[in-house]
């Protein structure tokens, strides 16, 4: 739990010059894509929901975090009319457990009884019927135009990405949501850290293939 483009180009974060150049090129497309009218309106998605996934190699986590720290300021400069909610799931889980009086107990349980006992104890409090409504009240009460979800790797195995996305389908509908995912999404399933397969999930679209 304790782990609980011209004028703007000069402000872009500096990424290591290595195999991460491809990642940088993909990240540089994010702000443009999420500001497009067709993205905001969910056009071209048929009857599907407006959920998108930006997947990346697990070892690129720090580069993605650096970009996400920069992204809100970039969106504010380029598209001040858009309300963007960037939601760090680890922080929301921490706040949720703290408000319910579980956080200190969870930390002590992990130290005394181990991870397996902690995960079993949190299964009820972190059920999506309880957590998803809290996330919406806690982080999305201002009705943002775009939702960016981060920190999914930090909350595993307490929570699975496909369970959370399924729980948000109804409440969010066609509101654009982008999940930044340290793993692989092939359009049919999610594989966290490129090792841990989830149940089939096929209702999202790749933001930048």
C-alpha positions in Angstrom: 0.0 0.0 0.0 3.0 2.3 0.6 3.7 2.3 -3.2 0.3 3.7 -2.3 3.4 21.8 -31.4 5.7 25.1 -32.7 5.7 27.3 -29.7 5.1 24.4 -27.3 7.9 22.3 -28.7 10.5 24.2 -26.6 8.5 23.1 -23.5 8.3 19.5 -24.3 9.8 17.2 -21.7 13.2 15.8 -22.6 13.1 12.0 -23.1 16.2 9.7 -23.2 17.4 9.3 -26.8 17.1 5.6 -27.2 14.4 3.2 -28.1 12.0 5.6 -26.4 12.0 7.9 -29.4 9.1 5.9 -30.7 7.2 6.4 -27.4 7.9 10.1 -27.5 6.5 10.4 -31.0 3.3 8.6 -29.9 3.0 10.8 -26.8 3.4 13.9 -28.9 0.2 13.0 -30.7 -1.9 12.7 -27.5 -2.9 16.3 -27.0 -3.9 16.8 -30.6 -6.0 13.6 -30.8 -7.9 14.2 -27.6 -8.8 17.8 -28.6 -10.3 16.9 -32.0 -14.1 17.5 -32.2 -14.7 14.0 -33.5 -12.9 12.6 -30.5 -14.9 14.7 -28.0 -18.1 13.8 -29.7 -17.4 10.1 -30.0 -17.9 10.2 -33.8 -17.0 7.2 -35.8 -17.5 4.9 -32.8 -20.9 3.6 -33.8 -22.8 2.6 -30.7 -19.7 1.9 -28.7 -18.5 3.8 -25.7 -15.9 6.5 -25.9 -13.1 4.6 -24.1 -9.5 4.7 -25.4 -6.3 3.1 -24.3 -2.7 4.3 -24.7 -0.5 1.3 -24.1 3.2 1.3 -23.6 6.1 -0.9 -22.5 6.2 -1.2 -18.7 9.9 -0.1 -18.7 8.7 3.2 -20.2 6.6 4.1 -17.1 8.8 7.0 -16.0 8.8 8.6 -19.4 5.0 8.4 -19.5 4.7 9.9 -16.0 6.9 12.8 -17.1 4.8 13.5 -20.0 1.6 13.3 -18.0 3.0 15.9 -15.6 3.5 18.2 -18.6 0.2 17.4 -20.3 -2.3 19.5 -18.2 -0.3 22.7 -18.7 -0.1 22.0 -22.5 -3.8 21.4 -22.7 -4.5 24.6 -20.7 -2.4 26.6 -23.2 -3.6 25.0 -26.4 -7.3 24.3 -25.4 -8.3 26.3 -22.4 -12.0 25.7 -23.2 -11.6 22.0 -22.4 -12.0 20.6 -18.9 -9.5 17.7 -18.6 -9.6 15.5 -15.5 -6.4 13.6 -14.9 -7.1 10.9 -12.4 -4.3 9.0 -10.6 -5.9 5.7 -9.5 -3.4 5.1 -6.7 -4.3 8.4 -5.1 -8.0 7.8 -5.5 -7.7 4.3 -3.9 -5.6 5.9 -1.0 -8.2 8.6 -0.4 -11.1 6.1 -0.7 -9.6 3.7 1.9 -8.6 6.6 4.2 -12.1 8.1 4.1 -13.6 4.7 5.0 -11.1 4.2 7.8 -9.4 1.3 6.1 -6.0 2.8 5.1 -4.1 2.4 8.4 -5.6 -1.0 9.0 -4.6 -2.1 5.5 -1.0 -1.0 6.0 -0.8 -2.9 9.4 -2.4 -6.0 7.9 0.0 -6.1 5.1 2.9 -5.8 7.5 1.6 -8.4 9.9 -0.3 -10.9 7.7 1.1 -10.3 4.2 -0.3 -9.4 0.7 -2.6 -12.4 0.3 -4.5 -11.6 3.5 -4.7 -7.9 2.6 -6.1 -8.6 -0.8 -8.8 -10.8 0.6 -9.7 -8.2 3.2 -9.9 -5.4 0.5 -12.1 -7.5 -1.9 -15.3 -6.1 -0.4 -14.3 -2.5 0.1 -12.8 -2.2 -3.3 -15.7 -3.9 -5.2 -16.6 -1.9 -8.2 -20.1 -1.3 -7.0 -18.6 0.8 -4.3 -15.4 2.1 -5.8 -16.6 3.3 -9.2 -19.3 5.6 -7.8 -16.7 7.0 -5.4 -14.3 7.7 -8.2 -16.9 9.6 -10.1 -17.9 11.6 -7.1 -14.3 12.2 -6.0 -12.7 13.0 -9.3 -15.3 13.7 -11.9 -17.9 15.8 -10.1 -17.1 18.8 -12.2 -18.2 17.0 -15.3 -15.0 17.2 -17.3 -14.9 17.0 -21.1 -12.1 14.4 -21.1 -11.0 11.8 -18.5 -7.4 10.6 -18.3 -6.8 7.6 -16.1 -3.3 6.8 -14.8 -1.7 4.7 -12.1 -3.3 1.4 -13.2 0.0 -0.5 -12.7 0.3 0.9 -9.1 -3.0 -0.5 -8.0 -2.5 -4.0 -9.2 -3.5 -6.6 -7.9 -5.9 -4.7 -5.7 -7.8 -3.7 -8.8 -8.0 -4.8 -12.4 -8.3 -2.4 -15.3 -11.0 -4.3 -17.2 -13.2 -4.4 -14.1 -12.9 -0.7 -13.6 -13.6 0.1 -17.2 -16.6 -2.2 -17.2 -17.9 -0.4 -14.1 -17.5 3.0 -15.7 -19.3 2.1 -19.0 -22.7 3.0 -17.8 -22.0 6.2 -15.8 -19.7 7.7 -18.4 -21.3 6.5 -21.6 -19.7 8.4 -24.5 -17.7 10.8 -22.4 -14.1 10.3 -23.7 -11.9 8.4 -21.4 -8.2 7.5 -22.0 -6.5 4.8 -19.9 -2.7 5.0 -19.9 -1.8 1.3 -19.7 1.7 -0.2 -18.9 1.3 -3.3 -21.0 -0.3 -4.4 -24.2 -3.8 -3.9 -25.6 -4.5 -5.7 -28.8 -8.1 -4.7 -29.2 -9.3 -7.9 -27.7 -7.6 -8.2 -24.3 -5.4 -6.3 -21.9 -2.0 -7.8 -20.7 -0.6 -5.8 -17.8 3.2 -5.5 -17.7 3.1 -7.6 -20.9 2.8 -10.6 -18.6 -0.5 -10.7 -16.7 -3.5 -11.4 -19.0 -6.9 -10.0 -18.1 -10.3 -11.3 -19.1 -11.2 -10.4 -22.7 -11.9 -6.7 -23.1 -12.7 -5.3 -26.5 -14.8 -2.1 -25.9 -12.0 0.4 -26.1 -10.0 1.8 -29.0 -6.2 2.3 -29.4 -5.6 6.1 -29.0 -2.2 6.1 -30.8 -1.5 2.6 -32.4 
